[in-house]
Amino acid sequence: MTYTPADSFTTRPTLQGTFGMTASTHWLATASAQAVLERGGNAFDAAVAGAFVLHVVEPHLNGPGGDMTGVFVTAAEPSDPVVLMGQGPAPAAATREHYLAEGLELVPGAGGLAAAVPAAVDAWLLLLRDHGTWELSEVLSFAIGYARDGHPIVDRVGSTIASVAELFTEHWPTSAALWMPDGKIPAGGDLVKNGAYADVLDRLIAAGAAASAGVAAASAGGADSRETRIDAARREWSEGFVAKAAVAFLATPHRHSSGMDHAAVITEADFAACRAGYDSATTFEFRGHTIAKTGPWGQGPALLQTLAILVGFPDEYLDPSTALGAHTILEAQKLAIADREAYYGDASVPMDYLLSPEYAAQRRGLITERASHEFRPGTVPGHEPFVPPLRTEYRPPSRSGRGEPMLAGVGEPTVMPTGETRGDTCHIDVVDQWGNMISATPSGGWLQSSPAIPELGFCLGSRLQMTWLEDGAPSTLAPGKRPRTTLTPTLVLKDGKPVTALGSPGGDQQDQWQLLYLLRTLVGGYSPQEAVDAPALHTTSIPGSFWPRTWTPGGAVVEDRLGDEVIDELERRGHVVSRAGDWALGRLSCVVSDPETGLLKAAANPRGAQGYAAGR
C-alpha cells in the first residue's frame, strides 16, 4: 500500500517543459543559469555560471574561498554518475599537535585555522573545461556584473552581518570595511557591490587570455584552445595572486571562535598542491532507482545506509507525515549517522559491508516503538568504531567561567556572534535538452568564516571544523586529508538514465531532508513541488558536524505543520521534540527528467522566499 499527499496544496506549480530546467537557492542564480541554457549553453555551462553568481548573491552561505561537491551525468554516458570533487584538504601544517598546542579542544568554527585549502573555484573550472562549451569570460560575466554593478541583497545577509557586527568592528576590520561600509549594516533590498571580487574574476579571465596569446605567439595559434585558457585561470588561482594574498593576510593572528587569536597555517604550497577532481559515485538501489552520492569522505553514503535500513519496512512505515513513518525514519537516520561518525572519513571505509543487506537487517532490528537516546554505531569486522565526545553543551576553555555554554540549536541556520555557522549553504540543479544533468552543493567561505582578504573580496572557509582533534578517528585532523564534508548532492537514475538531480542546504540535515523527498516521490507518489513543500523533520540525536559539535539525545526537530496529533505521538514514543515553526526546515530544490517522454520538471523551496526554479 502506498501513501499519497494529504492535500494537493503547493506554494507554486511544478514547472514542466522540454527545453531545460534550473533550480537553485537564489532566483538570480537560477535566472543566470537558465539564461545560459537559452543562449545555447549546456547544463554544465549553466551550473558554473549560476554557481559563481551564488558566490556574489549568497555570501553568507558560500564563497569562492570555500568548497563544493557535485554529482552529474553527461548525455554521452547517461548511466555513469560522476562525483565532482571540490573539497580541499587540510594544509600540510594542520596537525592535531599544533592545534592542541594552541590550547584548542576542537577545531574552531571560525577563523583561519578552520580553513581547508579552497577547491570550489578549481572544481567549477575543471567542470567547465571538460564538459562545458562556453568561454570562461562568458560564463563569469553574470557574476562579474552583479559584483561590480551591485545586486539587491536578501534580508538574511543583513541579519547575518548584524549577528557578527561586533566581531567585525572589534577584531576583523577588513570584514567590516567590506560588509559594513561606513559602519552601516545593509538591509534587505539594498544594492551591495563587491568590486574586489569582480576584479579577481577579471584577472582570472586575463590570465587565460595571456596564456592564449602566448600559445599563439609560440605556435601560430595551433595549440590555442578554450581548455588552455581555463587551465591558465586555474593556475592563476592556485599559484598566482589569489594564493599569495590569502596566505600573506591570514598569517597574522586574528580572533577565532575559540575566543583566542591564532594565525592560520595555510601556505602557498598548499594552494599549489590542491586540485579538484572526479570520483566514482557511491550508489544504492531503492525501489527500482539508483541513488548516487559522494564517497564516505562526505556524509552522502549515510543517506544510502538509511535507505538500506528502510527498504525492509512496509510502505506505511515510510510516510514522513504520519507518526509511525516519522518515528521509523528518525530512528533509521540515527543509526546511519552514528555509522557516519564511527567509520566515515578520507580513509579506508568498508562501504560494501555498511550497505550490505545483512548489515542493514542487523541495524533494522534495533528499531523499536520507542525513540533511542543512545549513540549506536554498528559493529564492522576489522574496524574499531570511533565514538566522539558526546557533549550536550560546550564551553570553550578560553571562555571558562563566563558567558553561556554553546548549546545545540533547534533549526538551521545558526550564526553566532563569534562567527561560527551551523549548517547552511546553497544548492543548484540543472538539466538540459540533450540529457546532461547536474546536482551541486557549493558552500564554505561564508562572509563570517574568517577575516575578509581585502585584495580578494572574500574569505576562506571553515570546513576543518568537521575534523576531530581526538586521535584514532577516520576523520581526525591530519595534513593532506579532506575533512568529512556535509555537502551531499543527489542524483537519481532509473534503468540507467538520470531522472532527478536533488539537493538542499542544511549541514547535517541535508541528507535527512533529501530522504523525505525521495520517500515521498518514489514511494508516496508526490509531485516534485508537493515533496519540496511537505512538512519536514530531522533528528538532532547525532553529534553535530559544526562547532561546537554538540548533540541532543533523542532530539527531533519538526515543522508544526506535521500536526499536533503526530507530534504528540512522537513525544509519547520518547522523542525530545522541538517545534521549528510552520515553514522552517528543508531548503530542497530539484530538476527532473522523464527519458521516455522527454518531459522535464523543476521545483524549488519556498521557505525563506529566495529559492526559485525556472525552465521551459
C-alpha positions in Angstrom: 0.0 0.0 0.0 1.4 3.4 -1.0 0.6 6.7 0.7 -0.5 9.8 -1.0 -0.2 13.6 -0.2 -2.6 14.7 2.5 -3.8 17.5 0.1 -2.8 18.9 -3.2 -1.7 22.3 -2.0 1.6 23.6 -3.3 3.1 27.0 -2.9 3.9 27.1 -6.6 3.5 24.7 -9.6 5.9 22.0 -10.5 7.4 23.5 -13.6 7.2 21.4 -16.8 8.8 21.7 -20.2 11.1 20.1 -22.7 13.9 22.6 -23.3 15.8 22.9 -20.0 15.3 23.4 -16.2 17.2 25.1 -13.5 16.5 25.3 -9.7 18.6 26.9 -7.0 18.5 28.6 -3.7 18.5 32.1 -5.2 16.5 33.5 -8.0 19.4 35.4 -9.6 21.5 32.2 -9.8 18.6 30.4 -11.3 17.9 33.1 -13.8 21.5 33.4 -14.8 21.9 29.6 -15.3 18.6 29.5 -17.3 19.9 32.4 -19.5 22.9 30.3 -20.4 20.7 27.5 -21.5 18.6 29.9 -23.6 21.8 31.1 -25.3 22.8 27.6 -26.3 25.0 26.6 -23.4 24.7 23.1 -21.8 23.8 22.2 -18.2 27.5 22.4 -17.2 28.0 25.9 -18.6 24.8 26.9 -16.8 25.7 25.4 -13.5 29.1 27.1 -13.5 27.5 30.5 -14.3 24.9 30.0 -11.6 27.5 28.9 -9.0 29.7 32.0 -9.4 26.5 34.1 -9.1 25.8 32.3 -5.8 29.2 33.4 -4.5 28.0 37.0 -5.0 24.4 36.9 -4.0 24.5 34.4 -1.1 27.8 35.5 0.5 26.6 34.4 4.0 26.1 30.9 2.7 29.1 30.3 0.4 32.0 31.9 -1.3 34.9 31.4 -3.6 37.2 30.5 -0.7 35.0 27.5 0.2 34.3 24.1 -1.2 31.7 22.2 -3.3 30.6 18.7 -4.3 28.5 17.8 -7.3 27.2 14.7 -8.9 26.4 14.6 -12.7 25.9 12.6 -15.8 26.6 13.5 -19.4 24.3 12.9 -22.3 27.1 10.8 -23.8 27.3 8.5 -20.8 23.9 8.8 -19.0 24.3 5.6 -16.9 27.6 6.7 -15.3 27.2 9.1 -12.5 30.4 11.0 -11.6 31.2 13.0 -8.5 32.8 16.4 -9.0 35.2 16.7 -6.0 35.8 20.2 -4.9 36.6 19.5 -1.3 40.1 20.7 -0.4 42.3 19.0 2.1 43.9 20.2 5.4 47.1 22.2 4.9 50.4 20.5 5.4 51.0 22.2 8.8 47.4 21.5 10.1 48.4 18.8 12.6 46.4 18.0 15.6 49.5 18.5 17.7 49.7 22.2 16.5 46.1 22.8 17.3 46.3 21.2 20.7 49.4 23.3 21.4 47.3 26.4 20.6 45.0 25.5 23.5 42.2 24.0 21.4 40.0 21.1 22.1 38.0 21.5 18.9 38.9 23.0 15.5 37.4 26.4 15.7 34.2 27.1 13.8 35.5 30.5 12.5 39.0 31.8 11.8 41.9 30.9 9.6 42.8 27.7 11.5 39.4 26.2 10.3 40.3 26.7 6.7 40.8 23.7 4.4 42.5 24.6 1.1 39.8 26.2 -1.1 38.8 24.0 -4.0 35.4 25.2 -5.2 36.6 27.5 -7.9 39.0 24.9 -9.3 36.2 22.3 -9.3 33.9 24.6 -11.3 36.6 25.5 -13.8 37.5 21.8 -14.2 33.9 21.0 -15.0 33.7 23.9 -17.4 36.9 22.8 -19.2 35.9 19.1 -19.5 32.2 19.2 -20.0 31.2 22.8 -20.8 31.2 24.6 -24.1 31.4 28.3 -23.2 34.4 30.5 -22.8 35.3 31.4 -19.2 34.6 35.1 -19.9 31.1 34.3 -21.0 30.3 32.1 -18.0 31.7 34.6 -15.5 30.0 37.7 -17.0 26.9 37.2 -14.8 28.8 37.1 -11.5 31.1 40.0 -12.6 28.1 42.1 -13.4 26.4 41.5 -10.0 29.6 42.0 -8.1 30.7 45.2 -9.8 27.4 46.9 -10.5 25.5 45.6 -7.5 22.7 43.3 -6.6 19.8 43.6 -4.1 20.6 41.5 -1.1 18.1 39.3 0.7 17.2 40.1 4.4 19.2 37.2 5.7 22.5 38.7 4.5 21.9 41.8 6.6 20.8 39.8 9.6 23.9 37.6 9.4 26.2 40.7 9.2 24.3 42.1 12.2 24.9 39.0 14.2 28.7 39.3 13.7 29.0 43.1 13.6 30.8 43.4 16.9 33.3 40.7 15.8 33.9 42.7 12.6 34.3 46.1 14.2 36.5 44.9 17.1 38.5 42.1 15.5 38.0 41.8 11.7 38.2 45.3 10.4 38.6 44.2 6.8 35.3 42.4 7.0 33.7 45.5 8.5 35.1 47.6 5.6 33.7 45.1 3.0 30.3 44.3 4.6 29.6 47.3 6.7 30.7 50.3 4.6 30.6 53.5 6.6 29.6 51.4 9.6 26.2 50.6 8.2 24.7 47.1 8.2 23.0 46.6 4.8 19.2 45.9 4.8 17.3 43.6 2.6 16.9 45.2 -0.8 20.0 47.4 -0.6 22.3 47.2 -3.6 25.5 45.7 -2.5 28.7 45.6 -4.6 32.0 43.7 -4.3 34.4 45.3 -6.7 37.4 43.4 -5.3 35.8 40.0 -6.3 34.8 41.3 -9.7 38.5 42.2 -10.2 39.5 38.7 -9.1 37.3 37.2 -11.8 38.6 39.6 -14.4 42.2 38.7 -13.5 41.4 35.0 -13.9 40.0 35.7 -17.4 43.0 37.9 -18.2 45.3 35.0 -17.2 43.6 32.8 -19.7 43.8 35.5 -22.4 47.5 35.9 -21.7 48.1 32.2 -21.9 46.2 32.1 -25.2 48.3 34.9 -26.6 51.5 33.2 -25.5 50.5 30.0 -27.2 49.5 31.9 -30.4 52.9 33.7 -30.4 54.8 30.4 -29.9 52.9 28.2 -32.4 51.0 30.4 -34.7 47.8 29.6 -32.7 47.8 25.9 -33.5 47.7 24.7 -29.9 45.5 27.5 -28.6 42.2 26.4 -27.1 39.4 27.1 -24.7 40.9 24.5 -22.4 44.2 26.3 -22.5 42.6 29.5 -21.3 40.6 27.7 -18.5 43.7 25.9 -17.3 45.7 29.2 -17.1 42.9 30.6 -15.0 43.1 27.6 -12.7 46.9 28.1 -12.3 46.5 31.8 -11.6 44.0 30.8 -8.8 46.2 28.2 -7.2 49.7 29.5 -7.9 49.2 33.3 -8.5 47.8 36.3 -6.8 44.9 34.6 -5.0 47.1 32.2 -3.1 49.7 34.9 -2.4 47.1 37.3 -1.0 45.3 34.8 1.1 48.4 33.3 2.7 50.0 36.6 3.5 46.9 38.1 5.0 45.9 35.1 7.3 49.4 34.7 8.6 48.6 37.5 11.1 47.0 36.2 14.2 43.3 37.0 14.4 40.2 36.2 16.5 38.7 32.7 16.2 35.5 31.3 17.6 37.7 29.8 20.4 37.8 33.3 21.8 41.6 33.4 21.2 43.8 34.8 18.5 45.6 32.4 16.2 47.5 32.6 12.9 46.4 30.4 10.0 48.8 27.6 8.8 47.9 27.6 5.2 50.7 28.2 2.7 51.2 28.9 -1.0 52.4 25.4 -1.4 49.1 24.1 0.0 47.3 26.2 -2.7 49.5 25.0 -5.4 49.2 21.3 -4.5 45.4 21.3 -4.4 43.4 20.3 -7.5 39.8 19.3 -7.8 39.0 16.0 -9.5 36.4 13.4 -10.3 35.4 10.4 -8.2 33.1 7.4 -8.8 29.8 7.8 -7.2 28.6 5.5 -4.3 25.2 4.0 -5.2 22.3 2.1 -3.8 19.3 0.6 -5.4 15.9 1.6 -3.9 12.5 0.9 -5.4 13.9 0.4 -8.9 16.0 3.6 -8.8 19.8 4.1 -8.4 20.6 6.7 -5.8 24.1 8.2 -6.5 26.1 10.0 -3.8 29.7 11.0 -2.9 32.0 8.6 -1.3 32.4 8.4 2.5 34.8 11.3 2.6 31.5 13.1 2.6 28.3 12.2 4.5 26.4 11.2 1.4 26.5 7.4 1.9 24.6 7.9 5.2 21.5 8.5 3.1 22.2 5.3 1.3 22.5 3.4 4.6 19.3 4.9 5.8 17.5 3.7 2.6 19.1 0.2 3.1 17.5 0.1 6.6 14.1 1.4 5.4 13.9 -0.8 2.4 12.9 -3.7 4.7 9.8 -1.9 6.0 6.3 -1.8 4.5 5.2 1.4 2.8 3.1 2.6 5.8 6.4 2.9 7.8 7.9 5.2 5.2 5.4 8.1 5.3 7.0 11.1 7.0 3.6 12.7 7.5 2.5 10.0 10.0 3.7 9.3 13.5 4.7 5.7 12.5 6.6 6.9 9.5 8.3 9.9 11.2 9.4 7.7 14.1 10.8 4.9 11.8 12.6 7.4 9.7 14.1 9.3 12.6 15.3 6.0 14.2 16.9 4.8 10.9 18.7 8.1 10.5 20.2 7.9 14.0 21.7 4.5 13.2 23.1 5.5 9.8 24.6 8.8 11.0 26.1 7.0 14.0 28.0 4.9 11.5 29.0 8.1 9.7 30.7 9.3 12.9 32.2 5.9 13.6 33.6 5.0 10.2 33.4 7.8 7.6 36.3 10.0 6.6 39.1 10.4 4.0 40.2 6.9 4.9 39.6 3.3 4.1 35.9 2.9 4.8 34.1 -0.5 4.5 31.2 0.8 2.4 30.3 -2.6 0.8 29.7 -4.0 4.2 27.9 -1.0 5.5 25.5 -1.1 2.6 25.1 -4.9 2.6 21.6 -6.4 3.1 22.9 -8.4 6.1 24.2 -5.4 7.9 21.1 -3.3 7.1 19.0 -6.1 8.6 21.0 -6.0 11.8 20.6 -2.3 12.1 16.9 -2.5 11.2 16.4 -4.9 14.1 17.4 -2.2 16.6 14.4 0.0 15.8 11.6 -0.4 18.3 8.5 1.6 19.1 10.5 3.8 21.5 12.9 6.6 20.5 16.5 5.8 21.2 18.6 8.3 23.2 21.8 6.3 22.6 24.7 6.7 20.2 24.7 3.3 18.5 27.3 2.7 15.7 27.3 -0.8 14.3 30.0 -3.5 14.5 32.1 -3.9 11.4 34.7 -6.8 11.3 38.2 -5.5 11.3 37.2 -1.9 12.2 37.1 -0.2 15.6 34.2 2.3 15.7 35.2 5.8 16.7 33.0 7.2 19.5 33.2 11.0 19.5 32.8 13.2 22.6 29.1 13.2 23.3 28.5 16.7 24.7 25.1 18.2 25.1 26.7 21.6 25.7 30.2 23.1 25.3 32.1 25.9 26.9 35.5 26.6 25.2 38.5 26.6 27.6 39.1 30.3 26.8 35.6 31.2 27.9 35.5 29.1 31.0 33.6 30.8 33.8 32.0 33.5 31.6 29.2 33.6 29.2 26.7 30.9 28.3 27.7 27.4 27.1 27.2 26.7 23.5 24.0 24.6 23.1 22.7 22.5 20.2 20.4 24.7 18.1 16.8 24.0 17.2 17.0 24.6 13.5 19.3 25.8 10.8 21.0 28.1 10.0 22.6 29.4 13.2 25.1 32.2 13.1 26.8 33.0 16.4 28.3 36.4 17.4 31.7 34.8 17.2 31.3 33.9 13.5 30.7 30.2 13.6 27.8 29.0 11.5 25.9 25.7 11.7 24.5 24.0 8.7 23.6 26.3 5.9 24.8 26.6 2.4 23.3 26.8 -1.1 22.5 24.5 -4.0 21.9 24.3 -7.8 20.4 21.7 -10.1 20.4 21.9 -13.9 19.1 19.6 -16.7 19.4 20.5 -20.4 17.6 19.4 -23.6 20.4 17.0 -24.5 20.2 15.0 -21.3 23.1 16.4 -19.3 22.2 16.7 -15.6 24.0 18.0 -12.5 23.3 18.5 -8.8 25.8 20.6 -6.9 26.1 22.0 -3.4 28.6 24.8 -3.1 29.4 26.0 0.4 32.0 27.4 2.8 33.9 30.6 2.7 30.9 32.4 4.3 31.4 36.1 5.0 31.5 35.1 8.7 34.1 32.3 8.3 37.3 34.4 8.8 38.5 37.9 8.1 37.9 39.2 4.6 41.0 39.3 2.4 40.9 42.9 1.2 42.5 42.3 -2.2 40.2 39.5 -3.0 36.8 40.5 -1.6 36.2 37.1 0.2 37.5 35.0 3.0 38.5 31.3 3.3 36.2 28.6 4.6 35.9 26.7 7.9 35.5 23.1 6.8 38.2 21.7 9.0 35.8 22.1 12.0 34.4 18.8 10.8 37.6 17.0 11.8 38.3 15.8 15.3 41.4 16.6 17.4 40.9 13.2 19.2 43.3 10.6 17.9 42.2 7.5 16.0 39.1 8.7 14.2 38.7 8.2 10.4 38.0 12.0 10.4 40.8 13.1 12.8 42.6 16.2 11.5 45.7 15.3 9.5 47.7 17.1 6.9 46.6 16.5 3.4 43.3 14.7 4.4 40.0 16.0 3.3 37.6 16.9 6.1 34.4 14.8 6.1 32.2 17.3 4.4 28.4 17.6 4.9 28.0 18.6 1.3 25.9 15.9 -0.3 24.0 16.4 -3.6 22.0 13.5 -5.0 21.4 12.1 -8.5 18.7 9.5 -9.1 18.8 7.2 -12.1 16.2 4.7 -13.4 17.0 2.0 -16.0 20.4 3.6 -16.5 19.1 7.1 -17.2 19.1 10.2 -15.0 15.7 11.2 -13.7 16.3 13.5 -10.8 19.0 16.0 -9.6 18.3 16.9 -6.0 19.9 18.7 -3.1 19.5 21.1 -0.1 21.4 23.3 2.2 21.3 22.4 5.9 24.6 20.8 7.1 23.8 17.6 9.0 20.2 17.9 7.8 21.0 17.9 4.0 20.5 14.1 3.6 17.8 14.0 6.2 15.6 16.4 4.2 16.5 14.8 0.9 15.4 11.4 2.3 12.0 12.8 2.8 11.8 13.9 -0.8 12.9 10.5 -2.1 10.4 8.7 0.1 7.6 11.0 -0.8 8.2 10.8 -4.6 9.4 7.2 -5.0 7.1 5.6 -2.5 4.3 8.1 -1.9 3.8 9.4 -5.5 4.1 13.0 -4.6 4.9 15.5 -7.4 8.3 17.3 -7.1 6.8 20.5 -5.7 4.5 18.6 -3.3 7.5 16.8 -1.9 9.5 20.0 -1.5 6.6 21.8 0.2 5.6 18.9 2.5 6.3 19.3 6.3 9.9 18.4 7.2 11.7 17.0 10.2 15.1 15.8 11.3 17.0 14.3 14.2 19.5 16.1 16.4 20.3 12.9 18.3 23.6 12.9 16.5 26.9 14.6 17.1 26.9 17.8 15.0 29.4 18.3 12.3 29.7 22.0 13.1 31.4 23.6 16.0 30.7 23.2 18.9 29.7 19.6 17.9 27.1 19.0 20.5 24.1 16.7 20.3 20.6 16.3 21.8 19.9 12.7 22.8 16.6 11.7 21.4 16.2 15.1 19.8 13.8 15.6 16.9 13.1 18.9 15.2 9.8 19.2 13.3 7.7 21.7 11.4 4.5 22.5 13.2 2.5 21.6 10.0 3.2 18.0 10.8 0.3 18.4 13.1 -0.4 18.2 16.8 -1.6 14.6 16.7 1.6 13.3 15.0 3.9 15.5 17.2 2.2 14.3 20.4 2.6 10.7 19.3 6.3 11.3 18.7 6.7 12.7 22.2 4.8 9.7 23.6 7.3 7.5 21.9 10.1 9.3 23.7 11.4 11.8 21.1 12.5 15.1 22.5 10.6 17.3 20.1 11.4 20.9 19.2 8.9 22.8 17.0 10.6 24.9 14.4 7.6 26.7 13.0 5.3 26.0 10.1 7.8 26.7 7.2 11.3 26.5 8.8 13.0 23.2 7.7 14.2 21.9 4.4 15.5 24.0 1.5 15.2 21.5 -1.3 15.4 22.1 -5.0 15.4 19.6 -7.9 15.2 19.1 -11.6 13.5 16.0 -13.1 13.7 14.3 -16.5 11.4 11.6 -17.9 13.5 9.8 -20.5 10.5 8.1 -22.1 8.6 11.3 -22.9 11.3 13.9 -22.8 9.3 15.9 -20.2 11.4 18.0 -17.9 10.3 19.3 -14.5 11.7 21.5 -11.7 10.7 22.6 -8.2 12.3 24.8 -5.6 11.9 25.7 -1.9 9.5 28.4 -0.9 10.9 28.7 2.7 12.9 31.9 3.1 11.4 33.4 -0.1 14.5 33.2 -2.2 14.8 29.7 -3.8 13.4 29.5 -7.3 13.1 27.2 -10.3 12.9 28.3 -14.0 12.6 26.4 -17.2 10.5 25.8 -20.3 
